[in-house]
Amino acid sequence: MRQLKGGKTKENAKEKRERKKEYMEIKEKTFSLVLPILGVVSALVIVLVFFATRPKQIAEL
């Protein structure tokens, strides 16, 4: 059992279940929020690099 902060009482089964439930909720939010943001940012970087490195058009005389 885990020692709780600031005391000598140990964590009971209910607190352990709540802690695990909160951890799983945070993990789900990470996948549903952070990964799409990283996808958009990486797509923007790819587009910027593409337009920055493409050759300039040659003016016809």
PDB file of N, CA, C and O in Angstrom:
ATOM      1  N   MET A   1       0.833  -1.193   0.000  1.00  0.00           N
ATOM      2  CA  MET A   1       0.000   0.000   0.000  1.00  0.00           C
ATOM      3  C   MET A   1       0.877   1.256   0.000  1.00  0.00           C
ATOM      4  O   MET A   1       1.980   1.269   0.548  1.00  0.00           O
ATOM      5  N   ARG A   2       0.368   2.274  -0.611  1.00  0.00           N
ATOM      6  CA  ARG A   2       1.104   3.536  -0.679  1.00  0.00           C
ATOM      7  C   ARG A   2       0.893   4.349   0.578  1.00  0.00           C
ATOM      8  O   ARG A   2      -0.183   4.331   1.176  1.00  0.00           O
ATOM      9  N   GLN A   3       1.934   5.061   0.972  1.00  0.00           N
ATOM     10  CA  GLN A   3       1.805   6.017   2.059  1.00  0.00           C
ATOM     11  C   GLN A   3       1.241   7.310   1.480  1.00  0.00           C
ATOM     12  O   GLN A   3       1.735   7.799   0.464  1.00  0.00           O
ATOM     13  N   LEU A   4       0.231   7.857   2.104  1.00  0.00           N
ATOM     14  CA  LEU A   4      -0.326   9.118   1.652  1.00  0.00           C
ATOM     15  C   LEU A   4       0.551  10.263   2.131  1.00  0.00           C
ATOM     16  O   LEU A   4       1.232  10.149   3.150  1.00  0.00           O
ATOM     17  N   LYS A   5       0.533  11.360   1.398  1.00  0.00           N
ATOM     18  CA  LYS A   5       1.349  12.511   1.753  1.00  0.00           C
ATOM     19  C   LYS A   5       0.876  13.099   3.079  1.00  0.00           C
ATOM     20  O   LYS A   5      -0.323  13.227   3.324  1.00  0.00           O
ATOM     21  N   GLY A   6       1.831  13.450   3.921  1.00  0.00           N
ATOM     22  CA  GLY A   6       1.513  14.166   5.144  1.00  0.00           C
ATOM     23  C   GLY A   6       0.919  13.320   6.253  1.00  0.00           C
ATOM     24  O   GLY A   6       0.422  13.881   7.230  1.00  0.00           O
ATOM     25  N   GLY A   7       0.944  12.028   6.154  1.00  0.00           N
ATOM     26  CA  GLY A   7       0.369  11.225   7.221  1.00  0.00           C
ATOM     27  C   GLY A   7       0.936   9.832   7.247  1.00  0.00           C
ATOM     28  O   GLY A   7       1.697   9.427   6.367  1.00  0.00           O
ATOM     29  N   LYS A   8       0.548   9.104   8.280  1.00  0.00           N
ATOM     30  CA  LYS A   8       1.055   7.745   8.420  1.00  0.00           C
ATOM     31  C   LYS A   8       0.017   6.709   8.019  1.00  0.00           C
ATOM     32  O   LYS A   8       0.275   5.508   8.089  1.00  0.00           O
ATOM     33  N   THR A   9      -1.176   7.178   7.591  1.00  0.00           N
ATOM     34  CA  THR A   9      -2.212   6.230   7.174  1.00  0.00           C
ATOM     35  C   THR A   9      -1.905   5.745   5.769  1.00  0.00           C
ATOM     36  O   THR A   9      -1.367   6.480   4.941  1.00  0.00           O
ATOM     37  N   LYS A  10      -2.251   4.513   5.523  1.00  0.00           N
ATOM     38  CA  LYS A  10      -1.997   3.927   4.211  1.00  0.00           C
ATOM     39  C   LYS A  10      -3.236   4.064   3.342  1.00  0.00           C
ATOM     40  O   LYS A  10      -4.350   4.244   3.833  1.00  0.00           O
ATOM     41  N   GLU A  11      -3.011   3.974   2.051  1.00  0.00           N
ATOM     42  CA  GLU A  11      -4.078   4.079   1.064  1.00  0.00           C
ATOM     43  C   GLU A  11      -4.948   2.821   1.120  1.00  0.00           C
ATOM     44  O   GLU A  11      -4.434   1.703   1.144  1.00  0.00           O
ATOM     45  N   ASN A  12      -6.267   3.013   1.140  1.00  0.00           N
ATOM     46  CA  ASN A  12      -7.146   1.837   1.154  1.00  0.00           C
ATOM     47  C   ASN A  12      -7.532   1.458  -0.280  1.00  0.00           C
ATOM     48  O   ASN A  12      -7.146   2.139  -1.230  1.00  0.00           O
ATOM     49  N   ALA A  13      -8.285   0.385  -0.429  1.00  0.00           N
ATOM     50  CA  ALA A  13      -8.611  -0.143  -1.760  1.00  0.00           C
ATOM     51  C   ALA A  13      -9.426   0.855  -2.576  1.00  0.00           C
ATOM     52  O   ALA A  13      -9.220   0.980  -3.783  1.00  0.00           O
ATOM     53  N   LYS A  14     -10.343   1.563  -1.935  1.00  0.00           N
ATOM     54  CA  LYS A  14     -11.174   2.530  -2.655  1.00  0.00           C
ATOM     55  C   LYS A  14     -10.316   3.666  -3.219  1.00  0.00           C
ATOM     56  O   LYS A  14     -10.496   4.071  -4.367  1.00  0.00           O
ATOM     57  N   GLU A  15      -9.396   4.170  -2.421  1.00  0.00           N
ATOM     58  CA  GLU A  15      -8.517   5.244  -2.891  1.00  0.00           C
ATOM     59  C   GLU A  15      -7.622   4.759  -4.024  1.00  0.00           C
ATOM     60  O   GLU A  15      -7.330   5.507  -4.957  1.00  0.00           O
ATOM     61  N   LYS A  16      -7.191   3.509  -3.939  1.00  0.00           N
ATOM     62  CA  LYS A  16      -6.349   2.944  -4.988  1.00  0.00           C
ATOM     63  C   LYS A  16      -7.123   2.851  -6.298  1.00  0.00           C
ATOM     64  O   LYS A  16      -6.585   3.186  -7.353  1.00  0.00           O
ATOM     65  N   ARG A  17      -8.387   2.398  -6.249  1.00  0.00           N
ATOM     66  CA  ARG A  17      -9.218   2.331  -7.454  1.00  0.00           C
ATOM     67  C   ARG A  17      -9.436   3.710  -8.048  1.00  0.00           C
ATOM     68  O   ARG A  17      -9.360   3.882  -9.264  1.00  0.00           O
ATOM     69  N   GLU A  18      -9.710   4.707  -7.189  1.00  0.00           N
ATOM     70  CA  GLU A  18      -9.921   6.075  -7.666  1.00  0.00           C
ATOM     71  C   GLU A  18      -8.664   6.619  -8.340  1.00  0.00           C
ATOM     72  O   GLU A  18      -8.743   7.280  -9.375  1.00  0.00           O
ATOM     73  N   ARG A  19      -7.508   6.337  -7.750  1.00  0.00           N
ATOM     74  CA  ARG A  19      -6.245   6.810  -8.320  1.00  0.00           C
ATOM     75  C   ARG A  19      -6.004   6.180  -9.684  1.00  0.00           C
ATOM     76  O   ARG A  19      -5.589   6.864 -10.620  1.00  0.00           O
ATOM     77  N   LYS A  20      -6.262   4.883  -9.803  1.00  0.00           N
ATOM     78  CA  LYS A  20      -6.082   4.207 -11.087  1.00  0.00           C
ATOM     79  C   LYS A  20      -7.073   4.726 -12.125  1.00  0.00           C
ATOM     80  O   LYS A  20      -6.722   4.883 -13.294  1.00  0.00           O
ATOM     81  N   LYS A  21      -8.321   4.997 -11.700  1.00  0.00           N
ATOM     82  CA  LYS A  21      -9.330   5.524 -12.615  1.00  0.00           C
ATOM     83  C   LYS A  21      -8.914   6.899 -13.130  1.00  0.00           C
ATOM     84  O   LYS A  21      -9.032   7.178 -14.323  1.00  0.00           O
ATOM     85  N   GLU A  22      -8.430   7.752 -12.240  1.00  0.00           N
ATOM     86  CA  GLU A  22      -7.974   9.077 -12.646  1.00  0.00           C
ATOM     87  C   GLU A  22      -6.797   8.974 -13.620  1.00  0.00           C
ATOM     88  O   GLU A  22      -6.722   9.736 -14.584  1.00  0.00           O
ATOM     89  N   TYR A  23      -5.889   8.046 -13.372  1.00  0.00           N
ATOM     90  CA  TYR A  23      -4.744   7.856 -14.257  1.00  0.00           C
ATOM     91  C   TYR A  23      -5.211   7.441 -15.650  1.00  0.00           C
ATOM     92  O   TYR A  23      -4.698   7.946 -16.649  1.00  0.00           O
ATOM     93  N   MET A  24      -6.171   6.535 -15.726  1.00  0.00           N
ATOM     94  CA  MET A  24      -6.672   6.084 -17.020  1.00  0.00           C
ATOM     95  C   MET A  24      -7.390   7.225 -17.758  1.00  0.00           C
ATOM     96  O   MET A  24      -7.275   7.334 -18.979  1.00  0.00           O
ATOM     97  N   GLU A  25      -8.128   8.071 -17.032  1.00  0.00           N
ATOM     98  CA  GLU A  25      -8.802   9.208 -17.662  1.00  0.00           C
ATOM     99  C   GLU A  25      -7.782  10.185 -18.229  1.00  0.00           C
ATOM    100  O   GLU A  25      -7.965  10.704 -19.330  1.00  0.00           O
ATOM    101  N   ILE A  26      -6.721  10.436 -17.494  1.00  0.00           N
ATOM    102  CA  ILE A  26      -5.679  11.343 -17.975  1.00  0.00           C
ATOM    103  C   ILE A  26      -5.005  10.762 -19.216  1.00  0.00           C
ATOM    104  O   ILE A  26      -4.703  11.489 -20.162  1.00  0.00           O
ATOM    105  N   LYS A  27      -4.774   9.466 -19.209  1.00  0.00           N
ATOM    106  CA  LYS A  27      -4.145   8.811 -20.357  1.00  0.00           C
ATOM    107  C   LYS A  27      -5.039   8.913 -21.594  1.00  0.00           C
ATOM    108  O   LYS A  27      -4.540   9.165 -22.691  1.00  0.00           O
ATOM    109  N   GLU A  28      -6.359   8.720 -21.434  1.00  0.00           N
ATOM    110  CA  GLU A  28      -7.286   8.843 -22.556  1.00  0.00           C
ATOM    111  C   GLU A  28      -7.323  10.267 -23.092  1.00  0.00           C
ATOM    112  O   GLU A  28      -7.356  10.477 -24.305  1.00  0.00           O
ATOM    113  N   LYS A  29      -7.318  11.249 -22.188  1.00  0.00           N
ATOM    114  CA  LYS A  29      -7.330  12.645 -22.622  1.00  0.00           C
ATOM    115  C   LYS A  29      -6.058  12.979 -23.390  1.00  0.00           C
ATOM    116  O   LYS A  29      -6.086  13.761 -24.340  1.00  0.00           O
ATOM    117  N   THR A  30      -4.957  12.393 -22.980  1.00  0.00           N
ATOM    118  CA  THR A  30      -3.693  12.632 -23.680  1.00  0.00           C
ATOM    119  C   THR A  30      -3.795  12.180 -25.128  1.00  0.00           C
ATOM    120  O   THR A  30      -3.403  12.910 -26.038  1.00  0.00           O
ATOM    121  N   PHE A  31      -4.322  10.977 -25.347  1.00  0.00           N
ATOM    122  CA  PHE A  31      -4.434  10.472 -26.709  1.00  0.00           C
ATOM    123  C   PHE A  31      -5.457  11.251 -27.519  1.00  0.00           C
ATOM    124  O   PHE A  31      -5.274  11.418 -28.725  1.00  0.00           O
ATOM    125  N   SER A  32      -6.524  11.732 -26.900  1.00  0.00           N
ATOM    126  CA  SER A  32      -7.569  12.419 -27.662  1.00  0.00           C
ATOM    127  C   SER A  32      -7.263  13.899 -27.874  1.00  0.00           C
ATOM    128  O   SER A  32      -7.897  14.531 -28.719  1.00  0.00           O
ATOM    129  N   LEU A  33      -6.318  14.469 -27.139  1.00  0.00           N
ATOM    130  CA  LEU A  33      -6.037  15.893 -27.258  1.00  0.00           C
ATOM    131  C   LEU A  33      -4.636  16.163 -27.809  1.00  0.00           C
ATOM    132  O   LEU A  33      -4.482  16.955 -28.738  1.00  0.00           O
ATOM    133  N   VAL A  34      -3.643  15.531 -27.262  1.00  0.00           N
ATOM    134  CA  VAL A  34      -2.262  15.842 -27.615  1.00  0.00           C
ATOM    135  C   VAL A  34      -1.893  15.308 -28.996  1.00  0.00           C
ATOM    136  O   VAL A  34      -1.241  16.011 -29.768  1.00  0.00           O
ATOM    137  N   LEU A  35      -2.288  14.106 -29.317  1.00  0.00           N
ATOM    138  CA  LEU A  35      -1.914  13.528 -30.613  1.00  0.00           C
ATOM    139  C   LEU A  35      -2.479  14.299 -31.806  1.00  0.00           C
ATOM    140  O   LEU A  35      -1.742  14.516 -32.767  1.00  0.00           O
ATOM    141  N   PRO A  36      -3.746  14.724 -31.798  1.00  0.00           N
ATOM    142  CA  PRO A  36      -4.212  15.551 -32.925  1.00  0.00           C
ATOM    143  C   PRO A  36      -3.464  16.882 -33.037  1.00  0.00           C
ATOM    144  O   PRO A  36      -3.201  17.355 -34.143  1.00  0.00           O
ATOM    145  N   ILE A  37      -3.126  17.478 -31.912  1.00  0.00           N
ATOM    146  CA  ILE A  37      -2.377  18.740 -31.949  1.00  0.00           C
ATOM    147  C   ILE A  37      -0.998  18.506 -32.556  1.00  0.00           C
ATOM    148  O   ILE A  37      -0.541  19.299 -33.379  1.00  0.00           O
ATOM    149  N   LEU A  38      -0.338  17.432 -32.160  1.00  0.00           N
ATOM    150  CA  LEU A  38       0.964  17.119 -32.744  1.00  0.00           C
ATOM    151  C   LEU A  38       0.853  16.847 -34.240  1.00  0.00           C
ATOM    152  O   LEU A  38       1.749  17.212 -35.002  1.00  0.00           O
ATOM    153  N   GLY A  39      -0.225  16.216 -34.666  1.00  0.00           N
ATOM    154  CA  GLY A  39      -0.438  15.963 -36.083  1.00  0.00           C
ATOM    155  C   GLY A  39      -0.583  17.249 -36.875  1.00  0.00           C
ATOM    156  O   GLY A  39      -0.004  17.383 -37.953  1.00  0.00           O
ATOM    157  N   VAL A  40      -1.343  18.189 -36.355  1.00  0.00           N
ATOM    158  CA  VAL A  40      -1.540  19.474 -37.039  1.00  0.00           C
ATOM    159  C   VAL A  40      -0.229  20.256 -37.099  1.00  0.00           C
ATOM    160  O   VAL A  40       0.115  20.823 -38.136  1.00  0.00           O
ATOM    161  N   VAL A  41       0.491  20.284 -35.996  1.00  0.00           N
ATOM    162  CA  VAL A  41       1.760  21.022 -35.971  1.00  0.00           C
ATOM    163  C   VAL A  41       2.757  20.414 -36.955  1.00  0.00           C
ATOM    164  O   VAL A  41       3.438  21.143 -37.678  1.00  0.00           O
ATOM    165  N   SER A  42       2.846  19.098 -36.986  1.00  0.00           N
ATOM    166  CA  SER A  42       3.782  18.473 -37.924  1.00  0.00           C
ATOM    167  C   SER A  42       3.361  18.709 -39.374  1.00  0.00           C
ATOM    168  O   SER A  42       4.218  18.890 -40.238  1.00  0.00           O
ATOM    169  N   ALA A  43       2.056  18.711 -39.656  1.00  0.00           N
ATOM    170  CA  ALA A  43       1.583  19.004 -41.009  1.00  0.00           C
ATOM    171  C   ALA A  43       1.947  20.434 -41.410  1.00  0.00           C
ATOM    172  O   ALA A  43       2.355  20.673 -42.547  1.00  0.00           O
ATOM    173  N   LEU A  44       1.803  21.376 -40.490  1.00  0.00           N
ATOM    174  CA  LEU A  44       2.181  22.761 -40.785  1.00  0.00           C
ATOM    175  C   LEU A  44       3.679  22.879 -41.073  1.00  0.00           C
ATOM    176  O   LEU A  44       4.080  23.604 -41.984  1.00  0.00           O
ATOM    177  N   VAL A  45       4.490  22.182 -40.317  1.00  0.00           N
ATOM    178  CA  VAL A  45       5.942  22.217 -40.551  1.00  0.00           C
ATOM    179  C   VAL A  45       6.263  21.647 -41.922  1.00  0.00           C
ATOM    180  O   VAL A  45       7.103  22.195 -42.635  1.00  0.00           O
ATOM    181  N   ILE A  46       5.617  20.569 -42.299  1.00  0.00           N
ATOM    182  CA  ILE A  46       5.865  19.957 -43.609  1.00  0.00           C
ATOM    183  C   ILE A  46       5.469  20.918 -44.728  1.00  0.00           C
ATOM    184  O   ILE A  46       6.201  21.057 -45.708  1.00  0.00           O
ATOM    185  N   VAL A  47       4.335  21.575 -44.598  1.00  0.00           N
ATOM    186  CA  VAL A  47       3.884  22.529 -45.621  1.00  0.00           C
ATOM    187  C   VAL A  47       4.844  23.707 -45.712  1.00  0.00           C
ATOM    188  O   VAL A  47       5.187  24.145 -46.811  1.00  0.00           O
ATOM    189  N   LEU A  48       5.281  24.223 -44.563  1.00  0.00           N
ATOM    190  CA  LEU A  48       6.227  25.345 -44.586  1.00  0.00           C
ATOM    191  C   LEU A  48       7.550  24.953 -45.236  1.00  0.00           C
ATOM    192  O   LEU A  48       8.102  25.723 -46.022  1.00  0.00           O
ATOM    193  N   VAL A  49       8.051  23.794 -44.926  1.00  0.00           N
ATOM    194  CA  VAL A  49       9.302  23.338 -45.541  1.00  0.00           C
ATOM    195  C   VAL A  49       9.117  23.140 -47.044  1.00  0.00           C
ATOM    196  O   VAL A  49      10.006  23.471 -47.828  1.00  0.00           O
ATOM    197  N   PHE A  50       7.977  22.605 -47.443  1.00  0.00           N
ATOM    198  CA  PHE A  50       7.711  22.398 -48.872  1.00  0.00           C
ATOM    199  C   PHE A  50       7.735  23.721 -49.624  1.00  0.00           C
ATOM    200  O   PHE A  50       8.391  23.834 -50.660  1.00  0.00           O
ATOM    201  N   PHE A  51       7.023  24.723 -49.111  1.00  0.00           N
ATOM    202  CA  PHE A  51       6.970  26.002 -49.814  1.00  0.00           C
ATOM    203  C   PHE A  51       8.286  26.773 -49.715  1.00  0.00           C
ATOM    204  O   PHE A  51       8.600  27.560 -50.608  1.00  0.00           O
ATOM    205  N   ALA A  52       9.047  26.569 -48.667  1.00  0.00           N
ATOM    206  CA  ALA A  52      10.325  27.277 -48.524  1.00  0.00           C
ATOM    207  C   ALA A  52      11.392  26.692 -49.421  1.00  0.00           C
ATOM    208  O   ALA A  52      12.321  27.400 -49.808  1.00  0.00           O
ATOM    209  N   THR A  53      11.286  25.414 -49.765  1.00  0.00           N
ATOM    210  CA  THR A  53      12.356  24.781 -50.533  1.00  0.00           C
ATOM    211  C   THR A  53      12.017  24.564 -52.004  1.00  0.00           C
ATOM    212  O   THR A  53      12.876  24.114 -52.763  1.00  0.00           O
ATOM    213  N   ARG A  54      10.823  24.861 -52.420  1.00  0.00           N
ATOM    214  CA  ARG A  54      10.499  24.636 -53.831  1.00  0.00           C
ATOM    215  C   ARG A  54      11.189  25.702 -54.687  1.00  0.00           C
ATOM    216  O   ARG A  54      11.402  26.826 -54.232  1.00  0.00           O
ATOM    217  N   PRO A  55      11.529  25.354 -55.900  1.00  0.00           N
ATOM    218  CA  PRO A  55      12.272  26.298 -56.746  1.00  0.00           C
ATOM    219  C   PRO A  55      11.377  27.481 -57.162  1.00  0.00           C
ATOM    220  O   PRO A  55      10.167  27.354 -57.348  1.00  0.00           O
ATOM    221  N   LYS A  56      12.034  28.610 -57.293  1.00  0.00           N
ATOM    222  CA  LYS A  56      11.320  29.809 -57.747  1.00  0.00           C
ATOM    223  C   LYS A  56      11.019  29.685 -59.237  1.00  0.00           C
ATOM    224  O   LYS A  56      11.775  29.056 -59.977  1.00  0.00           O
ATOM    225  N   GLN A  57       9.929  30.277 -59.669  1.00  0.00           N
ATOM    226  CA  GLN A  57       9.583  30.214 -61.078  1.00  0.00           C
ATOM    227  C   GLN A  57      10.517  31.132 -61.869  1.00  0.00           C
ATOM    228  O   GLN A  57      10.843  32.235 -61.431  1.00  0.00           O
ATOM    229  N   ILE A  58      10.935  30.659 -63.031  1.00  0.00           N
ATOM    230  CA  ILE A  58      11.825  31.434 -63.890  1.00  0.00           C
ATOM    231  C   ILE A  58      10.963  32.319 -64.782  1.00  0.00           C
ATOM    232  O   ILE A  58      10.047  31.845 -65.454  1.00  0.00           O
ATOM    233  N   ALA A  59      11.272  33.604 -64.776  1.00  0.00           N
ATOM    234  CA  ALA A  59      10.522  34.546 -65.596  1.00  0.00           C
ATOM    235  C   ALA A  59      10.885  34.343 -67.053  1.00  0.00           C
ATOM    236  O   ALA A  59      12.061  34.219 -67.395  1.00  0.00           O
ATOM    237  N   GLU A  60       9.882  34.309 -67.909  1.00  0.00           N
ATOM    238  CA  GLU A  60      10.133  34.147 -69.337  1.00  0.00           C
ATOM    239  C   GLU A  60      10.506  35.492 -69.942  1.00  0.00           C
ATOM    240  O   GLU A  60       9.946  36.523 -69.570  1.00  0.00           O
ATOM    241  N   LEU A  61      11.438  35.479 -70.862  1.00  0.00           N
ATOM    242  CA  LEU A  61      11.876  36.724 -71.507  1.00  0.00           C
ATOM    243  C   LEU A  61      11.068  37.031 -72.720  1.00  0.00           C
ATOM    244  O   LEU A  61      11.305  38.043 -73.380  1.00  0.00           O
TER     245      LEU A  61
END
